[in-house]
Amino acid sequence: MYKKTLVLAVTLAVAPASAMADTLFGVYAGGQVWSANNEGQYAVGSNLIDPNFEDENHSSYYIAVEHPIPLIPNIKVRENTLEVNGGYGQNDFSHRDYIFYYEIFDNDLVSFDIGVNAMDFDGTLRTGLGNSIGRQDFSVTVPTAYAAARVGIPATDLTFFADVSALSVKDSKVQDAQIGLEYRLVENLAVDINLNAGYRHSVIELDDVDEIYSDVTFKGPFVGVEVHF
């Protein structure tokens, strides 16, 4: 009788603590494969290139940490691999997102986040110089506004979601937006596993960044998975 009482007491003590930890502090990790239509053109200095980009798959993966500490934002770090063949070889528009955000509203059905995204580009473009092929590296961090929303469908395991990072300054414009549907595959106190699919649209217009001028668009469907601890 004493052992059964002790086990019950430990169970009742641990369960609320686990639920509270999940509510107050969470780690999210995920990734996606993006089948994109790649189009646009770029220039290195006065050398304008129409690369006739090939359509390719890109990848993106991230980790996010949410916490209950007031005034300190949550953080999400996302790697975006955007390597595309065209023109004189492979061009690289890959970048890392440092997203700092606050949960303005959050419950089991609806959530809304706002913040900023520092989009850190470290890329390479190929260019023809006479009869030779050259390369121009570029590096820039573009601060953008960030917003994300989630709306669950009552009595189902489905959730609509969308997020956007965008900025337009003078002749430069960087925009990355996605919208999709999530399916909650596993949901318990230990771990949540969600499958998702949707459409993503990214525009990178750079104006005189390390002598780079670009007007390129990546758009198409994606599939992904997210794990929540």
Secondary structure as GFF3:
##gff-version 3
##sequence-region A 1 229
A	DSSP	alpha_helix	2	24	.	.	.	ID=ss1
A	DSSP	beta_strand	26	44	.	.	.	ID=ss2
A	DSSP	beta_strand	47	49	.	.	.	ID=ss3
A	DSSP	beta_strand	56	66	.	.	.	ID=ss4
A	DSSP	beta_strand	74	81	.	.	.	ID=ss5
A	DSSP	beta_strand	83	86	.	.	.	ID=ss6
A	DSSP	beta_strand	89	92	.	.	.	ID=ss7
A	DSSP	beta_strand	95	106	.	.	.	ID=ss8
A	DSSP	beta_strand	110	129	.	.	.	ID=ss9
A	DSSP	beta_strand	132	152	.	.	.	ID=ss10
A	DSSP	beta_strand	158	169	.	.	.	ID=ss11
A	DSSP	beta_strand	172	187	.	.	.	ID=ss12
A	DSSP	beta_strand	192	209	.	.	.	ID=ss13
A	DSSP	beta_strand	212	228	.	.	.	ID=ss14
###
